[in-house]
Amino acid sequence: MTITFMQGILLALVAFICAVDKCWEAFYWFRPMVVAFFAGIALGDISLGVKCGAVAELSYLGLLTVGGTVPPDALMAGMMTMVIAYTTGQSAETALGLSLPFALLAQWYGIVCNSLFAFIAHRCDAAAEKADTKAFRKWTWSGVFIVAIGYAVMVFLCAYAAQSAIQAFVNTFPVWLVHGFEVAGNLLPAIGLGLLLMVTLKKQNAPYLFIGFIMATFLDMPNVLPIAIVGIALAAINFMYNKKIDDTAAKAVVYDGGEEDGI
């Protein structure tokens, strides 16, 4: 299918909004699941957007920014997985494998932006020293808009301007290569989950993992919704328990009235 000019503008707008949230990390709209869903709305195929978002999200779960390193971009991966699947008719798994070069392009753009932020940080420091809130706000927002505009331009060019080239390129692939991309796309979620477990699997979290594994393996459930509900309940119990401990510790602090005599 072909992406129209207006759909290209809508995709660019989605990329702009999600990139702003990427800088804020407020609502996590920059995750592939959300990006592909919004892209599906823009392209009129929400079902495909959810499929592409789920596949891409699983693959990029464990890719985290550590220090100054910039991993392949999850936002661009979710967007282009949806775009490629929509325009070429390939499966979500195949489109995920084909979206990697675009994720690497956005990764390079992220490195450039990080270098630019060093200059913006100095301008913010100078404004803070002068208590110039207007200048501080201006420089802070300038960095956000630079990132967001860059993502919008990249998505518009890749999704609309280059769609014919992408379709022609994919159509030249032999069947065995397309199948290879599909197999790779099926493997990527396992890699993403493995990377996530390396980060999150600690001894205090292991019981929750085993509870979910046992429920999924031995209980006859039509879907994972009951497991998700149990997980939310356990998270709420854990949160309230830890909060109670913190409140008890705070009340246990005894203030003896100070040291009026200076001793």
C-alpha positions in Angstrom: 0.0 0.0 0.0 1.1 3.6 -0.6 1.5 6.3 2.0 -0.1 9.6 1.0 1.3 13.0 1.6 -1.1 13.7 4.4 -0.4 10.3 6.0 3.3 11.2 5.8 2.6 14.5 7.6 0.6 12.6 10.3 3.5 10.1 10.8 5.9 13.1 11.1 3.6 14.6 13.7 3.5 11.3 15.6 7.3 11.2 15.6 7.5 14.8 16.8 5.2 14.2 19.7 6.8 10.9 20.7 10.3 12.4 20.4 9.3 15.3 22.8 8.2 12.6 25.2 11.5 10.8 24.6 13.3 13.8 26.0 10.9 14.2 29.0 10.3 10.4 29.7 6.9 11.5 31.0 4.4 9.1 29.4 6.8 6.7 27.6 5.0 7.4 24.3 8.4 6.9 22.6 8.3 3.1 23.2 7.7 1.0 20.0 4.3 -0.3 21.2 2.9 3.2 21.5 4.7 4.6 18.4 3.5 1.8 16.1 -0.1 2.1 17.6 -0.2 5.8 16.8 1.3 5.1 13.3 -1.4 2.5 12.8 -4.0 5.1 13.5 -2.4 7.5 11.1 -2.3 4.9 8.4 -5.7 3.5 9.1 -4.6 0.0 10.2 -4.6 -0.2 13.9 -4.5 -4.0 14.0 -1.2 -4.0 12.1 0.1 -1.2 14.3 -0.5 -3.2 17.4 1.2 -6.3 15.9 4.2 -4.4 14.8 4.4 -2.5 18.1 4.3 -5.7 20.1 7.1 -7.4 18.1 9.3 -4.3 18.2 8.7 -3.7 21.9 9.7 -7.2 22.8 12.9 -6.8 20.8 13.9 -3.4 22.3 12.9 -4.1 25.9 16.4 -4.6 27.2 18.2 -1.9 25.2 19.1 0.7 27.7 21.2 3.8 27.6 24.2 3.4 29.9 26.4 6.4 30.4 27.0 8.1 27.0 26.2 5.1 24.9 23.2 5.3 22.5 21.5 2.0 21.6 19.6 1.5 18.3 16.6 3.7 18.5 13.4 2.1 19.7 11.2 4.9 18.5 12.4 4.7 15.0 12.3 0.9 15.0 8.6 0.9 16.0 7.7 3.5 13.4 9.5 2.0 10.5 8.4 -1.6 11.4 4.9 -0.4 10.9 5.7 1.6 7.8 7.5 -1.2 6.1 4.9 -3.8 7.0 2.2 -1.4 5.7 3.9 -0.4 2.4 5.4 -3.8 1.4 2.8 -6.2 2.8 5.5 -8.2 4.7 4.8 -9.7 8.1 5.6 -7.7 11.3 8.6 -10.0 12.0 10.1 -9.4 8.6 9.5 -5.7 8.8 11.2 -5.6 12.2 14.4 -7.0 10.6 14.2 -4.5 7.8 13.7 -1.6 10.2 17.1 -2.0 11.9 19.0 0.3 9.4 16.5 3.1 10.3 17.0 2.4 14.0 20.8 2.7 13.5 20.2 6.0 11.5 18.3 7.4 14.5 21.0 6.1 16.8 23.6 8.2 14.9 21.3 11.2 15.1 21.1 10.6 18.9 24.9 10.7 19.1 24.9 14.0 17.2 22.3 15.5 19.5 24.2 14.4 22.6 27.2 16.2 21.4 25.1 19.3 20.7 23.6 19.1 24.2 27.0 19.7 25.7 26.9 23.2 24.2 23.3 23.7 25.3 24.2 22.6 28.9 26.8 25.3 29.1 24.3 27.9 27.9 21.9 26.7 30.6 24.6 26.9 33.2 25.3 30.5 32.2 21.6 31.4 32.4 21.3 29.7 35.8 24.2 31.7 37.2 22.5 34.9 36.1 19.1 33.7 37.4 17.8 34.3 33.9 14.8 31.9 33.9 13.7 33.0 30.4 17.0 32.2 28.8 17.2 28.9 30.8 13.8 27.9 29.5 14.7 28.9 26.0 17.8 26.8 25.9 16.1 23.8 27.5 13.3 23.8 25.0 15.6 24.4 22.1 17.3 21.0 22.8 13.9 19.3 23.0 12.7 20.8 19.7 16.0 20.0 17.9 15.5 16.3 18.7 11.8 16.3 17.9 12.2 18.1 14.6 15.0 15.8 13.5 12.8 12.7 14.2 9.9 14.3 12.3 12.0 15.0 9.3 13.6 11.5 9.3 10.2 9.8 9.5 8.7 11.9 6.8 11.6 11.3 4.4 11.8 7.6 5.2 8.1 6.9 5.3 6.8 9.1 2.5 9.7 10.3 0.2 11.6 7.0 0.2 8.6 4.6 0.2 9.0 3.8 -3.5 12.7 3.0 -3.1 11.9 0.8 0.0 9.2 -1.1 -1.9 11.5 -1.6 -4.9 14.4 -2.7 -2.7 12.3 -5.2 -0.8 10.7 -6.6 -3.9 14.2 -7.6 -5.2 14.7 -9.9 -2.2 14.5 -13.6 -3.0 12.1 -15.8 -1.0 14.9 -17.3 1.1 16.2 -13.9 2.2 12.7 -12.7 3.2 12.3 -15.9 5.2 15.6 -15.2 6.8 14.5 -11.7 7.9 11.3 -13.3 9.3 13.3 -15.8 11.3 15.6 -13.1 12.6 12.5 -11.0 13.5 11.1 -14.0 15.5 14.5 -14.3 17.3 14.8 -10.6 18.2 12.1 -10.7 20.9 13.9 -13.5 22.7 17.1 -11.4 22.6 15.2 -8.4 24.0 13.7 -10.5 26.8 17.2 -11.9 27.6 18.7 -8.4 27.8 15.9 -7.3 30.0 16.4 -10.2 32.4 20.1 -9.4 32.6 19.1 -6.0 34.0 16.1 -6.8 36.1 16.6 -10.4 37.3 17.7 -10.0 40.8 17.1 -12.4 43.7 14.3 -10.1 45.2 12.5 -10.2 41.8 12.9 -14.0 41.1 9.8 -15.1 43.0 7.6 -12.9 40.9 9.2 -14.4 37.7 8.5 -17.9 38.9 4.9 -17.1 39.9 4.3 -15.8 36.4 6.1 -18.7 34.8 4.0 -21.3 36.7 0.8 -19.5 36.0 1.5 -19.3 32.3 2.8 -22.9 32.1 0.5 -25.0 34.3 -2.8 -23.0 34.3 -5.1 -23.2 31.4 -5.6 -19.5 30.6 -6.9 -18.1 27.3 -4.5 -15.1 27.4 -2.0 -13.4 29.6 -4.5 -10.8 31.0 -5.0 -12.8 34.3 -1.2 -12.9 34.8 -0.9 -9.2 34.2 -3.7 -8.5 36.7 -1.9 -10.7 39.3 1.3 -8.9 38.6 -0.4 -5.5 39.2 -1.8 -6.8 42.4 1.6 -8.1 43.6 3.2 -4.8 42.6 0.6 -2.9 44.6 1.1 -5.1 47.7 4.9 -4.7 47.4 4.5 -0.9 47.1 2.2 -0.6 50.1 4.4 -2.9 52.2 7.6 -0.9 51.4 5.7 2.4 52.1 4.6 1.1 55.5 8.2 0.2 56.3 9.4 3.7 55.3 6.6 5.3 57.3 7.5 3.2 60.4 11.1 4.1 60.0 10.3 7.8 59.8 8.2 7.7 62.9 10.9 5.9 64.8 13.2 8.8 64.4 13.3 10.6 67.8 14.0 14.2 68.1 15.3 15.1 71.5 14.6 18.8 71.3 17.9 20.0 70.0 21.0 21.3 71.8 20.0 24.6 73.4 22.9 24.6 75.8 25.4 24.2 72.9 26.6 20.8 74.1 
